[in-house]
């Protein structure tokens, strides 16, 4: 997808088993932003490869942000999507009564699909 050049930016919302492969996918001087992780909180990577590639690693913690701050952050990404530089992932929706299956699918990994739990529609009187 990058013509062999590597990614400019990886937004890593998986962490754990995807951390090092994501880091290795960066172009020279590329950035990886760690946003979340699986249950595997600890990672390892080749430090020499990291600094030879002049990679940059940043962490983002959205937990202390307000809803307005998160909205502003998401809005700052809008131009990238509108210009086609950023592509949204495929989404698989799950009804709440299948939440355990959804979490198992996320834990299993191996797919770039985002899993979204959807409440059952409420009946209108």
C-alpha positions as CSV (number, residue, x, y, z in Angstrom):
1,X,0.0,0.0,0.0
2,X,2.9,2.4,0.5
3,X,4.9,1.3,-2.6
4,X,7.6,-0.2,-0.3
5,X,8.2,3.1,1.4
6,X,6.5,2.3,4.7
7,X,3.8,4.1,6.6
8,X,4.1,7.7,7.6
9,X,1.9,7.1,10.6
10,X,0.4,4.2,12.5
11,X,-2.5,4.7,14.9
12,X,-2.1,1.7,17.0
13,X,-5.4,1.0,18.8
14,X,-4.5,-2.7,19.3
15,X,-1.1,-2.7,21.0
16,X,0.2,-6.0,22.3
17,X,0.8,-8.4,19.4
18,X,0.4,-5.6,16.8
19,X,2.9,-3.2,18.4
20,X,6.1,-4.5,16.9
21,X,4.7,-5.3,13.4
22,X,3.2,-1.8,13.3
23,X,6.5,-0.3,14.3
24,X,8.3,-2.3,11.6
25,X,5.9,-1.0,9.0
26,X,7.0,2.6,9.4
27,X,9.0,4.5,6.8
28,X,12.2,6.2,7.9
29,X,11.2,8.9,10.4
30,X,7.6,7.5,10.6
31,X,5.5,7.9,13.7
32,X,3.5,5.3,15.7
33,X,0.9,6.5,18.2
34,X,-0.1,4.0,20.8
35,X,-3.7,4.5,21.8
36,X,-4.8,1.3,23.4
37,X,-3.7,-2.3,24.0
38,X,-5.0,-5.8,24.5
39,X,-4.4,-7.7,27.7
40,X,-0.7,-8.0,26.7
41,X,0.4,-4.6,28.1
42,X,4.2,-5.2,27.8
43,X,5.9,-5.2,24.4
44,X,9.4,-5.5,23.1
45,X,11.1,-4.3,19.9
46,X,14.5,-4.1,18.4
47,X,15.9,-0.8,19.7
48,X,18.7,-0.6,17.1
49,X,16.1,-1.0,14.2
50,X,14.0,1.7,16.0
51,X,16.7,4.3,16.2
52,X,18.3,3.5,12.8
53,X,14.9,4.1,11.2
54,X,14.6,7.3,13.2
55,X,11.1,6.2,14.2
56,X,9.0,8.2,16.7
57,X,6.7,6.6,19.3
58,X,4.0,8.5,21.1
59,X,1.4,7.6,23.6
60,X,-2.1,9.0,23.7
61,X,-4.4,8.6,26.7
62,X,-7.9,9.7,25.9
63,X,-9.3,8.6,29.3
64,X,-8.8,12.1,31.0
65,X,-10.2,14.0,28.0
66,X,-13.7,15.5,28.1
67,X,-16.2,14.7,25.4
68,X,-15.5,18.1,23.8
69,X,-11.8,17.5,23.8
70,X,-12.3,14.1,22.1
71,X,-14.7,15.7,19.6
72,X,-12.0,18.4,18.8
73,X,-9.4,15.7,18.4
74,X,-11.6,13.6,16.0
75,X,-12.5,16.8,14.1
76,X,-8.8,17.5,13.5
77,X,-8.7,14.2,11.6
78,X,-11.6,15.2,9.3
79,X,-9.4,16.7,6.5
80,X,-7.3,13.5,6.2
81,X,-10.5,11.5,5.7
82,X,-12.0,14.0,3.3
83,X,-8.8,14.1,1.2
84,X,-8.6,10.3,1.2
85,X,-5.3,10.2,3.1
86,X,-7.0,8.3,5.9
87,X,-9.4,5.4,5.3
88,X,-11.9,4.1,7.8
89,X,-11.7,0.5,8.7
90,X,-14.3,-2.1,7.9
91,X,-16.9,-2.4,10.7
92,X,-18.7,-5.5,12.0
93,X,-21.7,-4.7,14.2
94,X,-22.8,-7.1,17.0
95,X,-26.0,-7.1,19.0
96,X,-25.5,-6.7,22.7
97,X,-26.7,-10.2,23.4
98,X,-23.6,-11.4,21.4
99,X,-21.1,-9.1,23.3
100,X,-19.0,-12.0,24.5
101,X,-18.5,-13.3,20.9
102,X,-17.5,-9.7,19.9
103,X,-14.9,-9.5,22.6
104,X,-13.6,-12.9,21.7
105,X,-13.2,-11.8,18.1
106,X,-11.3,-8.7,19.2
107,X,-9.1,-10.8,21.5
108,X,-8.4,-13.3,18.7
109,X,-7.2,-10.5,16.5
110,X,-5.9,-11.1,13.0
111,X,-8.3,-8.8,11.3
112,X,-8.4,-5.0,10.7
113,X,-12.1,-5.0,11.3
114,X,-13.5,-2.8,14.0
115,X,-16.1,-4.4,16.2
116,X,-19.1,-2.3,17.4
117,X,-21.7,-3.3,19.9
118,X,-25.2,-2.1,18.9
119,X,-28.1,-1.9,21.3
120,X,-31.3,-3.5,20.2
121,X,-33.7,-1.0,18.7
122,X,-36.4,0.2,21.1
123,X,-40.0,-0.3,20.0
124,X,-42.0,2.8,19.6
125,X,-45.5,2.8,21.2
